[in-house]
Amino acid sequence: MDQVPITPDGYKAITEELHQRKTILRPEIVESIAVAREHGDLKENAEYHAAKEQQSFNEGRIAELEGAIGAAQIIDPSTFTGDTVKFGAKVQIVDEETDEEKTVEIVGEYESNADEGRISITAPIARALIGKSVGDSVKVTTPRGQIDYEILEVTYG
């Protein structure tokens, strides 16, 4: 199995979610199934079917998290320095056409969240930024077309 880069914070978050799903959510779901069974005919028991569906989702997520933990390669970006973009960098960029500035953090795929500015290392913008330095211009192909960004600042940690 290939190793997947992840920050220490990302690793902590997925191990905490796994622990919560196994120790808290799993027993709650089992209890919900038991209570629903007591209501009689399982064919027409909506509570039972909903609890079984919830159990299936939870077990699938547990398997996904266990796979992520098994494949995780923890990389601590606070040990990096310089103005070249690497995994874990917080990169301030500006759209060269609109002058809109934004900051993105390049993280592992299991910890990305675009709404919070954390983008996966596999995302087109991250792939375009990796290896570039402050002052460089990068072209990013998106579903809306090509966007040119200039790198204003790179920080780690």
N, CA, C and O atoms as a GROMACS GRO file, in nm:
protein
  628
    1MET      N    1   0.085  -0.118   0.000
    1MET     CA    2   0.000   0.000   0.000
    1MET      C    3   0.089   0.124   0.000
    1MET      O    4   0.189   0.130   0.072
    2ASP      N    5   0.053   0.222  -0.080
    2ASP     CA    6   0.129   0.346  -0.086
    2ASP      C    7   0.112   0.426   0.041
    2ASP      O    8   0.006   0.424   0.105
    3GLN      N    9   0.217   0.497   0.077
    3GLN     CA   10   0.211   0.585   0.194
    3GLN      C   11   0.144   0.716   0.152
    3GLN      O   12   0.164   0.765   0.041
    4VAL      N   13   0.064   0.770   0.241
    4VAL     CA   14  -0.009   0.894   0.214
    4VAL      C   15   0.039   0.997   0.316
    4VAL      O   16   0.030   0.973   0.437
    5PRO      N   17   0.090   1.113   0.269
    5PRO     CA   18   0.139   1.213   0.363
    5PRO      C   19   0.024   1.273   0.444
    5PRO      O   20  -0.087   1.292   0.395
    6ILE      N   21   0.055   1.303   0.571
    6ILE     CA   22  -0.042   1.364   0.660
    6ILE      C   23   0.033   1.444   0.765
    6ILE      O   24   0.143   1.405   0.806
    7THR      N   25  -0.024   1.555   0.808
    7THR     CA   26   0.037   1.636   0.912
    7THR      C   27   0.010   1.572   1.049
    7THR      O   28  -0.083   1.492   1.061
    8PRO      N   29   0.088   1.606   1.151
    8PRO     CA   30   0.060   1.552   1.285
    8PRO      C   31  -0.082   1.586   1.332
    8PRO      O   32  -0.147   1.503   1.395
    9ASP      N   33  -0.129   1.708   1.303
    9ASP     CA   34  -0.265   1.747   1.344
    9ASP      C   35  -0.370   1.663   1.271
    9ASP      O   36  -0.469   1.622   1.331
   10GLY      N   37  -0.348   1.637   1.142
   10GLY     CA   38  -0.440   1.555   1.065
   10GLY      C   39  -0.444   1.412   1.117
   10GLY      O   40  -0.550   1.352   1.126
   11TYR      N   41  -0.328   1.360   1.152
   11TYR     CA   42  -0.320   1.223   1.206
   11TYR      C   43  -0.394   1.214   1.339
   11TYR      O   44  -0.469   1.120   1.364
   12LYS      N   45  -0.374   1.315   1.423
   12LYS     CA   46  -0.442   1.319   1.553
   12LYS      C   47  -0.594   1.322   1.533
   12LYS      O   48  -0.668   1.253   1.603
   13ALA      N   49  -0.640   1.402   1.437
   13ALA     CA   50  -0.784   1.415   1.412
   13ALA      C   51  -0.845   1.283   1.366
   13ALA      O   52  -0.953   1.247   1.413
   14ILE      N   53  -0.778   1.211   1.276
   14ILE     CA   54  -0.839   1.086   1.229
   14ILE      C   55  -0.831   0.977   1.334
   14ILE      O   56  -0.920   0.892   1.340
   15THR      N   57  -0.725   0.976   1.418
   15THR     CA   58  -0.721   0.875   1.525
   15THR      C   59  -0.828   0.905   1.630
   15THR      O   60  -0.886   0.812   1.686
   16GLU      N   61  -0.853   1.033   1.658
   16GLU     CA   62  -0.960   1.069   1.752
   16GLU      C   63  -1.097   1.030   1.697
   16GLU      O   64  -1.181   0.979   1.771
   17GLU      N   65  -1.119   1.055   1.567
   17GLU     CA   66  -1.247   1.017   1.507
   17GLU      C   67  -1.265   0.866   1.513
   17GLU      O   68  -1.374   0.817   1.544
   18LEU      N   69  -1.160   0.791   1.483
   18LEU     CA   70  -1.168   0.645   1.488
   18LEU      C   71  -1.203   0.598   1.629
   18LEU      O   72  -1.289   0.513   1.647
   19HIS      N   73  -1.136   0.654   1.728
   19HIS     CA   74  -1.162   0.617   1.867
   19HIS      C   75  -1.308   0.647   1.904
   19HIS      O   76  -1.374   0.565   1.969
   20GLN      N   77  -1.358   0.763   1.864
   20GLN     CA   78  -1.496   0.802   1.895
   20GLN      C   79  -1.596   0.709   1.827
   20GLN      O   80  -1.695   0.669   1.888
   21ARG      N   81  -1.569   0.674   1.703
   21ARG     CA   82  -1.661   0.586   1.630
   21ARG      C   83  -1.663   0.445   1.689
   21ARG      O   84  -1.768   0.381   1.693
   22LYS      N   85  -1.548   0.396   1.735
   22LYS     CA   86  -1.541   0.260   1.789
   22LYS      C   87  -1.593   0.251   1.932
   22LYS      O   88  -1.663   0.156   1.966
   23THR      N   89  -1.559   0.350   2.015
   23THR     CA   90  -1.591   0.338   2.158
   23THR      C   91  -1.723   0.403   2.199
   23THR      O   92  -1.782   0.365   2.300
   24ILE      N   93  -1.769   0.501   2.123
   24ILE     CA   94  -1.892   0.571   2.162
   24ILE      C   95  -2.006   0.542   2.063
   24ILE      O   96  -2.112   0.495   2.102
   25LEU      N   97  -1.980   0.571   1.936
   25LEU     CA   98  -2.086   0.560   1.836
   25LEU      C   99  -2.128   0.414   1.811
   25LEU      O  100  -2.247   0.385   1.801
   26ARG      N  101  -2.031   0.324   1.801
   26ARG     CA  102  -2.064   0.183   1.773
   26ARG      C  103  -2.157   0.126   1.881
   26ARG      O  104  -2.259   0.066   1.847
   27PRO      N  105  -2.125   0.140   2.011
   27PRO     CA  106  -2.217   0.088   2.114
   27PRO      C  107  -2.354   0.155   2.112
   27PRO      O  108  -2.455   0.090   2.138
   28GLU      N  109  -2.359   0.286   2.080
   28GLU     CA  110  -2.488   0.355   2.072
   28GLU      C  111  -2.574   0.296   1.960
   28GLU      O  112  -2.694   0.279   1.977
   29ILE      N  113  -2.512   0.266   1.847
   29ILE     CA  114  -2.586   0.210   1.734
   29ILE      C  115  -2.636   0.070   1.768
   29ILE      O  116  -2.750   0.035   1.736
   30VAL      N  117  -2.551  -0.011   1.831
   30VAL     CA  118  -2.592  -0.146   1.871
   30VAL      C  119  -2.713  -0.138   1.964
   30VAL      O  120  -2.806  -0.218   1.954
   31GLU      N  121  -2.711  -0.042   2.055
   31GLU     CA  122  -2.824  -0.023   2.148
   31GLU      C  123  -2.949   0.020   2.071
   31GLU      O  124  -3.058  -0.027   2.102
   32SER      N  125  -2.934   0.107   1.972
   32SER     CA  126  -3.048   0.151   1.891
   32SER      C  127  -3.110   0.034   1.816
   32SER      O  128  -3.232   0.024   1.804
   33ILE      N  129  -3.026  -0.054   1.765
   33ILE     CA  130  -3.075  -0.173   1.693
   33ILE      C  131  -3.152  -0.263   1.788
   33ILE      O  132  -3.258  -0.315   1.753
   34ALA      N  133  -3.097  -0.282   1.908
   34ALA     CA  134  -3.164  -0.368   2.007
   34ALA      C  135  -3.301  -0.312   2.045
   34ALA      O  136  -3.398  -0.386   2.055
   35VAL      N  137  -3.308  -0.182   2.067
   35VAL     CA  138  -3.435  -0.118   2.104
   35VAL      C  139  -3.535  -0.130   1.989
   35VAL      O  140  -3.652  -0.161   2.011
   36ALA      N  141  -3.489  -0.107   1.867
   36ALA     CA  142  -3.577  -0.115   1.751
   36ALA      C  143  -3.628  -0.257   1.729
   36ALA      O  144  -3.742  -0.275   1.686
   37ARG      N  145  -3.546  -0.356   1.759
   37ARG     CA  146  -3.588  -0.497   1.743
   37ARG      C  147  -3.706  -0.530   1.835
   37ARG      O  148  -3.794  -0.609   1.800
   38GLU      N  149  -3.706  -0.468   1.950
   38GLU     CA  150  -3.812  -0.494   2.047
   38GLU      C  151  -3.948  -0.442   2.001
   38GLU      O  152  -4.051  -0.478   2.059
   39HIS      N  153  -3.950  -0.359   1.898
   39HIS     CA  154  -4.076  -0.303   1.850
   39HIS      C  155  -4.151  -0.396   1.757
   39HIS      O  156  -4.258  -0.362   1.706
   40GLY      N  157  -4.095  -0.514   1.734
   40GLY     CA  158  -4.171  -0.612   1.656
   40GLY      C  159  -4.124  -0.630   1.514
   40GLY      O  160  -4.004  -0.623   1.486
   41ASP      N  161  -4.218  -0.654   1.423
   41ASP     CA  162  -4.196  -0.690   1.283
   41ASP      C  163  -4.084  -0.605   1.219
   41ASP      O  164  -4.098  -0.484   1.205
   42LEU      N  165  -3.975  -0.671   1.182
   42LEU     CA  166  -3.860  -0.600   1.128
   42LEU      C  167  -3.880  -0.552   0.985
   42LEU      O  168  -3.812  -0.460   0.940
   43LYS      N  169  -3.971  -0.614   0.912
   43LYS     CA  170  -3.994  -0.576   0.772
   43LYS      C  171  -4.045  -0.433   0.761
   43LYS      O  172  -4.010  -0.361   0.668
   44GLU      N  173  -4.129  -0.394   0.854
   44GLU     CA  174  -4.190  -0.261   0.848
   44GLU      C  175  -4.143  -0.172   0.962
   44GLU      O  176  -4.215  -0.080   1.002
   45ASN      N  177  -4.025  -0.198   1.013
   45ASN     CA  178  -3.974  -0.125   1.127
   45ASN      C  179  -3.870  -0.022   1.078
   45ASN      O  180  -3.753  -0.055   1.058
   46ALA      N  181  -3.914   0.101   1.060
   46ALA     CA  182  -3.828   0.207   1.006
   46ALA      C  183  -3.710   0.237   1.099
   46ALA      O  184  -3.599   0.263   1.053
   47GLU      N  185  -3.735   0.233   1.231
   47GLU     CA  186  -3.626   0.259   1.326
   47GLU      C  187  -3.515   0.155   1.311
   47GLU      O  188  -3.397   0.189   1.314
   48TYR      N  189  -3.553   0.030   1.296
   48TYR     CA  190  -3.456  -0.079   1.280
   48TYR      C  191  -3.374  -0.058   1.153
   48TYR      O  192  -3.251  -0.068   1.156
   49HIS      N  193  -3.440  -0.030   1.041
   49HIS     CA  194  -3.370  -0.012   0.915
   49HIS      C  195  -3.278   0.111   0.918
   49HIS      O  196  -3.169   0.108   0.862
   50ALA      N  197  -3.322   0.218   0.983
   50ALA     CA  198  -3.239   0.338   0.995
   50ALA      C  199  -3.115   0.309   1.080
   50ALA      O  200  -3.005   0.353   1.047
   51ALA      N  201  -3.134   0.234   1.189
   51ALA     CA  202  -3.020   0.201   1.276
   51ALA      C  203  -2.921   0.109   1.204
   51ALA      O  204  -2.800   0.123   1.221
   52LYS      N  205  -2.972   0.014   1.125
   52LYS     CA  206  -2.884  -0.076   1.048
   52LYS      C  207  -2.807   0.003   0.943
   52LYS      O  208  -2.690  -0.024   0.918
   53GLU      N  209  -2.873   0.100   0.880
   53GLU     CA  210  -2.806   0.184   0.781
   53GLU      C  211  -2.697   0.267   0.847
   53GLU      O  212  -2.587   0.282   0.793
   54GLN      N  213  -2.728   0.321   0.963
   54GLN     CA  214  -2.630   0.399   1.038
   54GLN      C  215  -2.512   0.311   1.079
   54GLN      O  216  -2.397   0.355   1.074
   55GLN      N  217  -2.540   0.187   1.117
   55GLN     CA  218  -2.434   0.092   1.153
   55GLN      C  219  -2.344   0.065   1.032
   55GLN      O  220  -2.222   0.062   1.044
   56SER      N  221  -2.404   0.044   0.918
   56SER     CA  222  -2.328   0.017   0.797
   56SER      C  223  -2.238   0.135   0.762
   56SER      O  224  -2.121   0.116   0.728
   57PHE      N  225  -2.292   0.256   0.770
   57PHE     CA  226  -2.211   0.375   0.741
   57PHE      C  227  -2.095   0.387   0.839
   57PHE      O  228  -1.982   0.412   0.798
   58ASN      N  229  -2.124   0.367   0.968
   58ASN     CA  230  -2.020   0.380   1.071
   58ASN      C  231  -1.909   0.277   1.050
   58ASN      O  232  -1.791   0.311   1.060
   59GLU      N  233  -1.946   0.153   1.021
   59GLU     CA  234  -1.846   0.049   1.000
   59GLU      C  235  -1.762   0.077   0.875
   59GLU      O  236  -1.642   0.049   0.873
   60GLY      N  237  -1.825   0.132   0.772
   60GLY     CA  238  -1.751   0.171   0.653
   60GLY      C  239  -1.652   0.282   0.682
   60GLY      O  240  -1.539   0.280   0.633
   61ARG      N  241  -1.694   0.379   0.761
   61ARG     CA  242  -1.605   0.491   0.797
   61ARG      C  243  -1.491   0.441   0.885
   61ARG      O  244  -1.377   0.487   0.871
   62ILE      N  245  -1.519   0.348   0.976
   62ILE     CA  246  -1.413   0.290   1.059
   62ILE      C  247  -1.308   0.222   0.971
   62ILE      O  248  -1.189   0.240   0.991
   63ALA      N  249  -1.353   0.145   0.874
   63ALA     CA  250  -1.260   0.077   0.783
   63ALA      C  251  -1.177   0.179   0.704
   63ALA      O  252  -1.057   0.161   0.686
   64GLU      N  253  -1.242   0.287   0.659
   64GLU     CA  254  -1.172   0.392   0.584
   64GLU      C  255  -1.066   0.458   0.672
   64GLU      O  256  -0.954   0.481   0.626
   65LEU      N  257  -1.101   0.489   0.797
   65LEU     CA  258  -1.006   0.553   0.888
   65LEU      C  259  -0.890   0.460   0.923
   65LEU      O  260  -0.775   0.504   0.929
   66GLU      N  261  -0.919   0.333   0.944
   66GLU     CA  262  -0.813   0.237   0.972
   66GLU      C  263  -0.717   0.226   0.854
   66GLU      O  264  -0.596   0.215   0.872
   67GLY      N  265  -0.771   0.229   0.732
   67GLY     CA  266  -0.688   0.227   0.613
   67GLY      C  267  -0.601   0.351   0.604
   67GLY      O  268  -0.484   0.344   0.567
   68ALA      N  269  -0.659   0.466   0.637
   68ALA     CA  270  -0.585   0.592   0.632
   68ALA      C  271  -0.471   0.592   0.734
   68ALA      O  272  -0.361   0.637   0.705
   69ILE      N  273  -0.499   0.541   0.853
   69ILE     CA  274  -0.397   0.535   0.957
   69ILE      C  275  -0.285   0.439   0.916
   69ILE      O  276  -0.167   0.467   0.939
   70GLY      N  277  -0.323   0.328   0.857
   70GLY     CA  278  -0.224   0.231   0.812
   70GLY      C  279  -0.134   0.283   0.702
   70GLY      O  280  -0.018   0.242   0.691
   71ALA      N  281  -0.186   0.373   0.620
   71ALA     CA  282  -0.110   0.425   0.507
   71ALA      C  283  -0.042   0.558   0.539
   71ALA      O  284   0.031   0.612   0.456
   72ALA      N  285  -0.067   0.611   0.658
   72ALA     CA  286  -0.020   0.745   0.691
   72ALA      C  287   0.131   0.755   0.702
   72ALA      O  288   0.197   0.671   0.764
   73GLN      N  289   0.184   0.858   0.642
   73GLN     CA  290   0.324   0.896   0.657
   73GLN      C  291   0.321   1.035   0.718
   73GLN      O  292   0.295   1.134   0.650
   74ILE      N  293   0.349   1.042   0.847
   74ILE     CA  294   0.338   1.169   0.919
   74ILE      C  295   0.458   1.256   0.883
   74ILE      O  296   0.574   1.217   0.899
   75ILE      N  297   0.426   1.376   0.834
   75ILE     CA  298   0.529   1.474   0.797
   75ILE      C  299   0.500   1.601   0.876
   75ILE      O  300   0.392   1.658   0.864
   76ASP      N  301   0.597   1.644   0.955
   76ASP     CA  302   0.580   1.763   1.038
   76ASP      C  303   0.632   1.886   0.964
   76ASP      O  304   0.753   1.905   0.955
   77PRO      N  305   0.543   1.969   0.912
   77PRO     CA  306   0.587   2.086   0.835
   77PRO      C  307   0.658   2.192   0.919
   77PRO      O  308   0.725   2.279   0.863
   78SER      N  309   0.646   2.186   1.051
   78SER     CA  310   0.712   2.287   1.134
   78SER      C  311   0.864   2.271   1.129
   78SER      O  312   0.937   2.360   1.173
   79THR      N  313   0.913   2.159   1.075
   79THR     CA  314   1.057   2.139   1.062
   79THR      C  315   1.111   2.198   0.933
   79THR      O  316   1.232   2.201   0.912
   80PHE      N  317   1.024   2.246   0.844
   80PHE     CA  318   1.065   2.303   0.716
   80PHE      C  319   1.088   2.453   0.728
   80PHE      O  320   1.028   2.520   0.812
   81THR      N  321   1.175   2.504   0.643
   81THR     CA  322   1.199   2.648   0.636
   81THR      C  323   1.215   2.685   0.489
   81THR      O  324   1.218   2.599   0.401
   82GLY      N  325   1.225   2.813   0.465
   82GLY     CA  326   1.250   2.860   0.329
   82GLY      C  327   1.124   2.913   0.264
   82GLY      O  328   1.017   2.917   0.323
   83ASP      N  329   1.142   2.955   0.137
   83ASP     CA  330   1.029   3.013   0.064
   83ASP      C  331   0.987   2.927  -0.054
   83ASP      O  332   0.920   2.975  -0.146
   84THR      N  333   1.027   2.800  -0.052
   84THR     CA  334   0.984   2.706  -0.155
   84THR      C  335   0.866   2.626  -0.101
   84THR      O  336   0.867   2.582   0.014
   85VAL      N  337   0.764   2.607  -0.183
   85VAL     CA  338   0.642   2.539  -0.141
   85VAL      C  339   0.666   2.388  -0.134
   85VAL      O  340   0.708   2.325  -0.230
   86LYS      N  341   0.637   2.332  -0.015
   86LYS     CA  342   0.644   2.189   0.010
   86LYS      C  343   0.516   2.147   0.082
   86LYS      O  344   0.432   2.230   0.116
   87PHE      N  345   0.504   2.016   0.105
   87PHE     CA  346   0.391   1.964   0.182
   87PHE      C  347   0.385   2.036   0.316
   87PHE      O  348   0.487   2.055   0.382
   88GLY      N  349   0.265   2.075   0.356
   88GLY     CA  350   0.244   2.141   0.485
   88GLY      C  351   0.258   2.292   0.482
   88GLY      O  352   0.236   2.359   0.583
   89ALA      N  353   0.294   2.348   0.367
   89ALA     CA  354   0.313   2.492   0.358
   89ALA      C  355   0.181   2.566   0.361
   89ALA      O  356   0.079   2.518   0.310
   90LYS      N  357   0.184   2.683   0.423
   90LYS     CA  358   0.074   2.778   0.411
   90LYS      C  359   0.121   2.879   0.307
   90LYS      O  360   0.224   2.945   0.324
   91VAL      N  361   0.045   2.890   0.200
   91VAL     CA  362   0.088   2.970   0.086
   91VAL      C  363  -0.013   3.082   0.062
   91VAL      O  364  -0.131   3.057   0.038
   92GLN      N  365   0.036   3.205   0.068
   92GLN     CA  366  -0.049   3.319   0.035
   92GLN      C  367  -0.029   3.346  -0.113
   92GLN      O  368   0.082   3.368  -0.160
   93ILE      N  369  -0.140   3.345  -0.186
   93ILE     CA  370  -0.136   3.365  -0.330
   93ILE      C  371  -0.232   3.476  -0.370
   93ILE      O  372  -0.324   3.511  -0.296
   94VAL      N  373  -0.209   3.532  -0.489
   94VAL     CA  374  -0.297   3.635  -0.542
   94VAL      C  375  -0.332   3.598  -0.685
   94VAL      O  376  -0.246   3.560  -0.764
   95ASP      N  377  -0.460   3.609  -0.717
   95ASP     CA  378  -0.506   3.588  -0.853
   95ASP      C  379  -0.456   3.707  -0.934
   95ASP      O  380  -0.491   3.822  -0.904
   96GLU      N  381  -0.376   3.681  -1.037
   96GLU     CA  382  -0.314   3.790  -1.112
   96GLU      C  383  -0.414   3.870  -1.193
   96GLU      O  384  -0.384   3.983  -1.233
   97GLU      N  385  -0.531   3.816  -1.219
   97GLU     CA  386  -0.632   3.888  -1.297
   97GLU      C  387  -0.722   3.973  -1.208
   97GLU      O  388  -0.752   4.088  -1.241
   98THR      N  389  -0.767   3.916  -1.095
   98THR     CA  390  -0.864   3.985  -1.009
   98THR      C  391  -0.802   4.051  -0.886
   98THR      O  392  -0.869   4.127  -0.817
   99ASP      N  393  -0.675   4.023  -0.859
   99ASP     CA  394  -0.604   4.072  -0.739
   99ASP      C  395  -0.664   4.017  -0.609
   99ASP      O  396  -0.639   4.073  -0.502
  100GLU      N  397  -0.742   3.909  -0.618
  100GLU     CA  398  -0.800   3.847  -0.500
  100GLU      C  399  -0.692   3.762  -0.433
  100GLU      O  400  -0.632   3.674  -0.495
  101GLU      N  401  -0.669   3.789  -0.304
  101GLU     CA  402  -0.569   3.714  -0.227
  101GLU      C  403  -0.637   3.606  -0.146
  101GLU      O  404  -0.750   3.622  -0.099
  102LYS      N  405  -0.565   3.495  -0.129
  102LYS     CA  406  -0.613   3.390  -0.040
  102LYS      C  407  -0.494   3.311   0.009
  102LYS      O  408  -0.386   3.312  -0.051
  103THR      N  409  -0.515   3.241   0.119
  103THR     CA  410  -0.410   3.157   0.175
  103THR      C  411  -0.460   3.013   0.174
  103THR      O  412  -0.572   2.984   0.216
  104VAL      N  413  -0.375   2.925   0.125
  104VAL     CA  414  -0.408   2.782   0.124
  104VAL      C  415  -0.298   2.707   0.198
  104VAL      O  416  -0.182   2.747   0.197
  105GLU      N  417  -0.338   2.599   0.263
  105GLU     CA  418  -0.242   2.512   0.331
  105GLU      C  419  -0.246   2.378   0.259
  105GLU      O  420  -0.353   2.321   0.239
  106ILE      N  421  -0.130   2.328   0.221
  106ILE     CA  422  -0.122   2.201   0.148
  106ILE      C  423  -0.108   2.088   0.247
  106ILE      O  424  -0.009   2.077   0.319
  107VAL      N  425  -0.211   2.002   0.250
  107VAL     CA  426  -0.218   1.893   0.348
  107VAL      C  427  -0.248   1.761   0.277
  107VAL      O  428  -0.263   1.756   0.155
  108GLY      N  429  -0.256   1.655   0.356
  108GLY     CA  430  -0.288   1.523   0.302
  108GLY      C  431  -0.434   1.513   0.262
  108GLY      O  432  -0.517   1.594   0.305
  109GLU      N  433  -0.465   1.414   0.180
  109GLU     CA  434  -0.601   1.402   0.127
  109GLU      C  435  -0.704   1.372   0.235
  109GLU      O  436  -0.821   1.405   0.217
  110TYR      N  437  -0.665   1.308   0.346
  110TYR     CA  438  -0.761   1.274   0.451
  110TYR      C  439  -0.792   1.392   0.542
  110TYR      O  440  -0.885   1.384   0.623
  111GLU      N  441  -0.717   1.500   0.531
  111GLU     CA  442  -0.738   1.614   0.620
  111GLU      C  443  -0.776   1.742   0.546
  111GLU      O  444  -0.789   1.848   0.607
  112SER      N  445  -0.794   1.732   0.415
  112SER     CA  446  -0.826   1.852   0.338
  112SER      C  447  -0.969   1.899   0.365
  112SER      O  448  -1.059   1.820   0.392
  113ASN      N  449  -0.986   2.031   0.357
  113ASN     CA  450  -1.115   2.093   0.377
  113ASN      C  451  -1.110   2.230   0.309
  113ASN      O  452  -1.059   2.326   0.365
  114ALA      N  453  -1.161   2.236   0.189
  114ALA     CA  454  -1.151   2.358   0.108
  114ALA      C  455  -1.213   2.479   0.178
  114ALA      O  456  -1.164   2.591   0.163
  115ASP      N  457  -1.321   2.458   0.253
  115ASP     CA  458  -1.385   2.569   0.323
  115ASP      C  459  -1.292   2.633   0.425
  115ASP      O  460  -1.306   2.752   0.456
  116GLU      N  461  -1.197   2.554   0.478
  116GLU     CA  462  -1.102   2.606   0.577
  116GLU      C  463  -0.967   2.639   0.515
  116GLU      O  464  -0.872   2.672   0.586
  117GLY      N  465  -0.957   2.630   0.382
  117GLY     CA  466  -0.834   2.664   0.313
  117GLY      C  467  -0.729   2.555   0.313
  117GLY      O  468  -0.616   2.578   0.273
  118ARG      N  469  -0.766   2.435   0.359
  118ARG     CA  470  -0.672   2.321   0.358
  118ARG      C  471  -0.700   2.239   0.233
  118ARG      O  472  -0.806   2.177   0.219
  119ILE      N  473  -0.603   2.238   0.142
  119ILE     CA  474  -0.622   2.168   0.016
  119ILE      C  475  -0.533   2.045   0.008
  119ILE      O  476  -0.420   2.045   0.059
  120SER      N  477  -0.585   1.942  -0.055
  120SER     CA  478  -0.513   1.817  -0.069
  120SER      C  479  -0.391   1.834  -0.159
  120SER      O  480  -0.394   1.910  -0.256
  121ILE      N  481  -0.286   1.764  -0.125
  121ILE     CA  482  -0.164   1.768  -0.205
  121ILE      C  483  -0.190   1.718  -0.347
  121ILE      O  484  -0.112   1.744  -0.438
  122THR      N  485  -0.300   1.646  -0.366
  122THR     CA  486  -0.334   1.594  -0.499
  122THR      C  487  -0.419   1.691  -0.580
  122THR      O  488  -0.446   1.666  -0.698
  123ALA      N  489  -0.463   1.802  -0.520
  123ALA     CA  490  -0.546   1.901  -0.589
  123ALA      C  491  -0.463   1.974  -0.695
  123ALA      O  492  -0.343   1.993  -0.676
  124PRO      N  493  -0.526   2.015  -0.806
  124PRO     CA  494  -0.452   2.084  -0.912
  124PRO      C  495  -0.373   2.206  -0.864
  124PRO      O  496  -0.260   2.228  -0.908
  125ILE      N  497  -0.431   2.285  -0.775
  125ILE     CA  498  -0.360   2.405  -0.729
  125ILE      C  499  -0.237   2.366  -0.646
  125ILE      O  500  -0.132   2.429  -0.658
  126ALA      N  501  -0.250   2.263  -0.563
  126ALA     CA  502  -0.136   2.218  -0.483
  126ALA      C  503  -0.025   2.164  -0.573
  126ALA      O  504   0.093   2.194  -0.552
  127ARG      N  505  -0.063   2.084  -0.671
  127ARG     CA  506   0.038   2.028  -0.764
  127ARG      C  507   0.110   2.140  -0.838
  127ARG      O  508   0.230   2.129  -0.865
  128ALA      N  509   0.039   2.247  -0.871
  128ALA     CA  510   0.101   2.359  -0.941
  128ALA      C  511   0.196   2.437  -0.849
  128ALA      O  512   0.297   2.489  -0.896
  129LEU      N  513   0.163   2.445  -0.720
  129LEU     CA  514   0.243   2.524  -0.627
  129LEU      C  515   0.368   2.453  -0.578
  129LEU      O  516   0.471   2.517  -0.555
  130ILE      N  517   0.362   2.320  -0.563
  130ILE     CA  518   0.475   2.244  -0.508
  130ILE      C  519   0.602   2.272  -0.589
  130ILE      O  520   0.603   2.264  -0.712
  131GLY      N  521   0.709   2.305  -0.516
  131GLY     CA  522   0.838   2.330  -0.580
  131GLY      C  523   0.860   2.473  -0.624
  131GLY      O  524   0.972   2.510  -0.659
  132LYS      N  525   0.756   2.554  -0.622
  132LYS     CA  526   0.768   2.695  -0.663
  132LYS      C  527   0.806   2.779  -0.541
  132LYS      O  528   0.798   2.733  -0.427
  133SER      N  529   0.848   2.903  -0.566
  133SER     CA  530   0.895   2.991  -0.459
  133SER      C  531   0.822   3.125  -0.462
  133SER      O  532   0.749   3.156  -0.556
  134VAL      N  533   0.844   3.203  -0.355
  134VAL     CA  534   0.786   3.337  -0.346
  134VAL      C  535   0.825   3.416  -0.470
  134VAL      O  536   0.941   3.417  -0.512
  135GLY      N  537   0.725   3.483  -0.529
  135GLY     CA  538   0.747   3.563  -0.649
  135GLY      C  539   0.717   3.489  -0.778
  135GLY      O  540   0.699   3.551  -0.883
  136ASP      N  541   0.711   3.355  -0.772
  136ASP     CA  542   0.680   3.276  -0.891
  136ASP      C  543   0.534   3.290  -0.930
  136ASP      O  544   0.448   3.313  -0.845
  137SER      N  545   0.508   3.277  -1.058
  137SER     CA  546   0.373   3.276  -1.111
  137SER      C  547   0.341   3.132  -1.151
  137SER      O  548   0.423   3.065  -1.213
  138VAL      N  549   0.222   3.086  -1.116
  138VAL     CA  550   0.181   2.949  -1.152
  138VAL      C  551   0.049   2.952  -1.226
  138VAL      O  552  -0.038   3.035  -1.198
  139LYS      N  553   0.036   2.862  -1.319
  139LYS     CA  554  -0.089   2.848  -1.395
  139LYS      C  555  -0.162   2.725  -1.341
  139LYS      O  556  -0.105   2.617  -1.331
  140VAL      N  557  -0.288   2.744  -1.305
  140VAL     CA  558  -0.370   2.635  -1.251
  140VAL      C  559  -0.489   2.615  -1.342
  140VAL      O  560  -0.566   2.707  -1.368
  141THR      N  561  -0.504   2.492  -1.392
  141THR     CA  562  -0.619   2.460  -1.475
  141THR      C  563  -0.731   2.410  -1.385
  141THR      O  564  -0.716   2.310  -1.315
  142THR      N  565  -0.843   2.481  -1.388
  142THR     CA  566  -0.960   2.446  -1.307
  142THR      C  567  -1.078   2.419  -1.399
  142THR      O  568  -1.070   2.446  -1.519
  143PRO      N  569  -1.186   2.366  -1.345
  143PRO     CA  570  -1.305   2.346  -1.428
  143PRO      C  571  -1.356   2.477  -1.491
  143PRO      O  572  -1.422   2.475  -1.594
  144ARG      N  573  -1.325   2.590  -1.428
  144ARG     CA  574  -1.369   2.720  -1.480
  144ARG      C  575  -1.268   2.781  -1.576
  144ARG      O  576  -1.288   2.891  -1.626
  145GLY      N  577  -1.159   2.710  -1.602
  145GLY     CA  578  -1.056   2.762  -1.692
  145GLY      C  579  -0.924   2.778  -1.622
  145GLY      O  580  -0.905   2.732  -1.509
  146GLN      N  581  -0.833   2.843  -1.688
  146GLN     CA  582  -0.699   2.861  -1.634
  146GLN      C  583  -0.693   2.987  -1.548
  146GLN      O  584  -0.745   3.092  -1.586
  147ILE      N  585  -0.629   2.975  -1.431
  147ILE     CA  586  -0.611   3.088  -1.342
  147ILE      C  587  -0.461   3.103  -1.316
  147ILE      O  588  -0.392   3.005  -1.290
  148ASP      N  589  -0.413   3.225  -1.322
  148ASP     CA  590  -0.272   3.255  -1.294
  148ASP      C  591  -0.263   3.315  -1.154
  148ASP      O  592  -0.329   3.413  -1.123
  149TYR      N  593  -0.178   3.253  -1.070
  149TYR     CA  594  -0.155   3.302  -0.934
  149TYR      C  595  -0.009   3.340  -0.918
  149TYR      O  596   0.079   3.283  -0.982
  150GLU      N  597   0.014   3.438  -0.834
  150GLU     CA  598   0.151   3.472  -0.793
  150GLU      C  599   0.164   3.432  -0.646
  150GLU      O  600   0.073   3.456  -0.566
  151ILE      N  601   0.276   3.372  -0.611
  151ILE     CA  602   0.302   3.333  -0.472
  151ILE      C  603   0.358   3.454  -0.398
  151ILE      O  604   0.462   3.508  -0.435
  152LEU      N  605   0.287   3.495  -0.292
  152LEU     CA  606   0.327   3.612  -0.215
  152LEU      C  607   0.409   3.574  -0.091
  152LEU      O  608   0.503   3.644  -0.054
  153GLU      N  609   0.372   3.462  -0.028
  153GLU     CA  610   0.439   3.424   0.097
  153GLU      C  611   0.424   3.275   0.119
  153GLU      O  612   0.322   3.216   0.086
  154VAL      N  613   0.528   3.213   0.177
  154VAL     CA  614   0.526   3.072   0.214
  154VAL      C  615   0.570   3.061   0.359
  154VAL      O  616   0.678   3.109   0.395
  155THR      N  617   0.487   2.997   0.443
  155THR     CA  618   0.524   2.977   0.583
  155THR      C  619   0.499   2.832   0.621
  155THR      O  620   0.422   2.761   0.556
  156TYR      N  621   0.566   2.789   0.727
  156TYR     CA  622   0.551   2.652   0.777
  156TYR      C  623   0.526   2.658   0.928
  156TYR      O  624   0.570   2.750   0.998
  157GLY      N  625   0.453   2.555   0.975
  157GLY     CA  626   0.431   2.542   1.119
  157GLY      C  627   0.314   2.611   1.163
  157GLY      O  628   0.283   2.609   1.282
   0.00000   0.00000   0.00000
